[in-house]
């Protein structure tokens, strides 16, 4: 319970985000979700800075700066601006309970939780920080040593609070991240129909792809924040800050987050032709990606960031396309995609939907690009495809929400 | 148009929710018992990693602190699945869980799931329903 309480406490360290005008117009659940995401970044930043300064992690060394952040955030926050009421909450709650059932009966756990995400966070916790010795240790060589560290840091935070790693709390955190994402879409889009579809589609696809406990739910949270900011938030300052924070979070969570960040920047350039916005939003994430790449290369723990330099096999394109199409079906003939496209087609505006649609297409293209670095990627796609496709699916579902113009704040009741 | 949109969204959501329930049912029971590990029902037949978790959890309580340990499925020799040792790594924080390499310094203990580990350099230490623990012969 204490381990799970650590995840529930994350919004305390992101309260400052409630100062933003665009955030103040959202409902309580979405504001808590955004504060939680900002809290993830705050906690990870504190743990990273302590590691860089060679200050061992302890409750004192971690709690003191985080308490200061929480107090500052509490003082900086501003009251909500009469957020509109949006329907669909009961249906989303039913889906969330069903998803939680899958989590707590151990039906949708990612193997990667036990294979490296959990062990890696335990390694850092035992080492009192992200030390070079830990990163270069023999065990870490088997734990995808160059994967970005955000999720292990969040799991380490829970261990610092509870003094032990809880596998069940890690699973529960996945549910929190996933349904926090849905609540952000619901409030930002004010489209109850699309939000319910997103809950059902992502709940099913995440379960079917066995992503719980792995990095995908956290990755999706940051990706959804970025896209929702760009598509639904009108206040320019809020849009820029949220989108930039979302990209930082995505890039620090998974290598796929770097691909997503690139896709978002390209989509802004293609759809909006606004290179200043692209730089403002993309630059912080680019710094994170470049910094991490330089670090892993400098300490010779880089494996995956050099994969792009491997030879390409154009003969693998038909195999990749066929296998990805089959994988995208998720065992229900591609219903999540079909439903999202149907909502876009039946929507009354498609302008706002253009950006997430381009992101969806670009991230699918990036997946194909990586998969054709093997002469026969069938096994690779079967193993990773369902999880990799969550990002383009999520972008398409946001496009579906964006394709409907809400006439008034109460229209979606 | 708005009604069609609502019908599409809610209809698809209902179908996906039913598909989720169907997926849970396909994985099999028991349906209302708290599982022993987070891997218990991810497939209709339990994965070997599930057995590793249970065996490693038991081994963590009986093996000495700082002892070197590895975890394997002996039938996969010589290409052992390294995820088994990683799984044990996360469950045995007080022992030194090492990769399954038997051509270098031998691990003091071997957790063998699903089958026996017939290696002359090791003797049986203890057995559980999930597998056996072997100890190196000095």
Interface residues (C-beta under 8 A of the other chain):
Chain A: X91 X94 X95 X98 X99 X101 X102 X104 X105 X106 X107 X108 X109 X111 X113 X114 X115 X116 X118 X119 X122 X126 X138 X139 X142 X143 X165 X167 X168 X171 X193 X194 X196 X197 X199 X200 X201 X203 X204 X207 X208 X210 X213 X331 X332 X335 X336 X338 X339 X342 X343 X346 X347 X348 X400 X404
Chain B: X1 X2 X4 X5 X6 X8 X9 X10 X12 X13 X14 X15 X16 X17 X19 X20 X21 X23 X24 X27 X31 X32 X33 X34 X35 X37 X38 X39 X40 X41 X42 X47 X49 X53 X82 X83 X85 X86 X87 X89 X90 X93 X97 X98 X99
